[in-house]
Amino acid sequence: MPGKRKQRQRRPQVSGGRWTLPGRLRRPPASYRHRIYRHDLAPEGLVASAVKVRQTDLLLFADRDVRREARHLVVELRAQLETYGAVHDGFFDALTPLPNDPLAPSLVKTMLAAGQVAGVGPLAAVAGAMAEAVGRGLLALGVREVIVENGGDVFVARKQPAILAIFAGESVLSGRIGLLLRAEAQPVGVCTSSASVGHSLSFGRADAVTVVAKNTAVADAVATAAGNRVRRPEDVEAVLAWTQQRPGVLGAVVVVGERIGAVGAVELVPLARRDGGPAA
């Protein structure tokens, strides 16, 4: 499958059960490729697994090692995408929505629908769609709890609350605000877009745009589109309002420099800084 042309970045960090969703970060690309944010501890009570199949690079946490099952799921899902893309010219390159295809495999249908919700191409939803498909596949195989991270797009299915810390690069708010996901709200998808971290295409200037949705592909596509719309701090309110007009979106958070805005069913909590300083 060709490298994805998406309009955002992500990769979470894990520390003592708290996830950090990366946003804007000014540092050499090599630090992103080496995944240094993966060196912290897994959420308490869960076992970490990693699966890499070509461009798909997953970090998983579950109540047992799921490496073998997850790899099998990834291979099957990638085969769906690669086969479909090989016979549908422009699928991998589209930056605008493509029409529904009733004959497409389920993963592709999910991506097409998410792209239509957000007004972007289907590949803007590929990481979120893959994360959820793998996560739900593992749940169907008997896994009780699972977190799947795919390029910063996170599918969360736990039986207890989870806190995801929002990392926003050089913003003073980076790592100091957490997103509380209550157990009854899960499974849920949480995706973050950024203007400057990673290899993905972006047209915006946000330090972090985090979107929460029941469908992780929708969260991914909307985060991408919302990130493109943030050009200055004054855009925060309008972009948040736009996210709430997208079907399936539960809530969103936008960080630009010292400014933060939130809308919808999101609960923000202050977090202690990693250097021991006070919370925001």
NORGI-V102534 format. One record per backbone hydrogen bond with DSSP energy under -0.5 kcal/mol. NH is the residue of the N-H (numbers start at 1). CO is the residue of the C=O. E is the energy in kcal/mol with one decimal. If there is no record, write none. Layout:
BEGIN
nh:co:e
NH:CO:E
NH:CO:E
END
This chain:
BEGIN
nh:co:e
5:92:-0.5
6:4:-1.0
13:20:-2.3
14:37:-0.9
15:18:-2.4
18:15:-1.9
19:17:-0.5
19:163:-1.9
20:13:-3.5
21:19:-0.5
21:165:-3.1
22:11:-1.0
22:20:-0.7
24:207:-3.7
27:25:-1.1
31:28:-1.5
32:28:-0.6
32:29:-1.0
33:29:-2.0
34:30:-2.2
35:32:-1.4
36:31:-1.2
38:35:-2.1
39:36:-1.3
40:37:-0.5
46:43:-1.9
47:62:-4.0
49:60:-2.6
51:58:-2.0
53:56:-2.6
56:53:-2.1
57:55:-0.6
58:51:-3.3
59:149:-2.1
60:49:-3.3
61:147:-2.3
62:47:-1.9
63:145:-1.1
70:66:-3.0
71:67:-2.3
72:68:-1.9
73:69:-2.1
74:70:-2.6
75:71:-2.5
76:72:-2.0
77:73:-2.6
78:74:-2.9
79:75:-1.8
80:76:-1.5
81:77:-1.9
82:78:-3.1
83:79:-2.4
84:80:-2.2
85:81:-3.0
86:82:-1.6
87:83:-0.8
87:84:-1.0
88:84:-0.7
91:88:-1.9
94:90:-1.5
104:101:-1.9
109:105:-2.3
110:106:-2.1
111:107:-2.0
112:108:-2.8
113:109:-2.4
114:110:-2.2
115:111:-2.4
116:112:-1.7
117:113:-1.8
118:114:-1.9
119:115:-1.8
120:115:-2.0
124:121:-1.6
125:122:-1.9
126:123:-1.0
129:125:-2.7
130:126:-2.5
131:127:-2.4
132:128:-2.2
133:129:-2.4
134:130:-2.5
135:131:-2.4
136:132:-3.2
137:133:-1.8
138:134:-2.3
139:135:-2.1
140:136:-2.1
141:137:-0.8
142:139:-1.6
143:138:-2.1
146:157:-2.3
147:61:-2.5
148:155:-2.4
149:59:-2.8
150:153:-2.5
151:57:-0.7
153:150:-1.4
154:152:-0.6
154:190:-2.5
155:148:-2.5
156:154:-0.5
156:188:-2.8
157:146:-2.4
162:181:-2.3
163:17:-0.6
164:179:-2.4
165:19:-6.3
165:163:-0.6
166:177:-2.6
167:21:-2.4
167:165:-0.7
168:166:-0.6
171:168:-2.1
173:257:-0.5
174:171:-1.7
175:166:-2.7
176:173:-2.1
177:173:-0.5
178:269:-3.5
179:164:-2.9
180:178:-0.6
180:267:-3.0
181:162:-3.5
181:179:-0.5
182:180:-0.6
185:182:-1.5
186:183:-1.3
187:156:-0.7
188:156:-1.9
189:213:-3.1
190:154:-2.7
191:211:-2.4
193:209:-2.7
195:206:-1.7
201:6:-2.2
205:230:-4.1
206:227:-0.6
207:255:-1.9
208:255:-1.8
209:193:-2.0
210:253:-2.9
211:191:-3.0
212:251:-2.7
213:189:-2.3
214:248:-1.0
216:214:-0.6
219:215:-2.1
220:216:-2.3
221:217:-2.6
222:218:-2.7
223:219:-2.2
224:220:-2.1
225:221:-2.4
226:222:-3.0
227:223:-2.4
228:224:-1.6
229:225:-0.9
229:226:-0.8
230:226:-0.7
230:227:-0.8
231:229:-0.9
235:232:-2.1
236:233:-1.6
239:235:-2.5
240:236:-2.5
241:237:-2.3
242:238:-2.0
243:239:-2.1
244:240:-1.5
245:241:-0.5
245:242:-1.2
246:243:-1.5
247:245:-0.6
249:246:-1.8
250:212:-2.7
251:212:-1.5
252:263:-2.1
253:210:-2.6
254:261:-2.6
255:208:-3.1
256:259:-2.7
259:256:-2.2
261:254:-2.2
263:252:-2.1
265:250:-3.0
266:264:-2.1
267:180:-0.6
268:266:-0.5
269:178:-2.5
271:176:-2.1
273:277:-1.1
276:273:-1.8
280:176:-0.6
280:271:-0.7
END
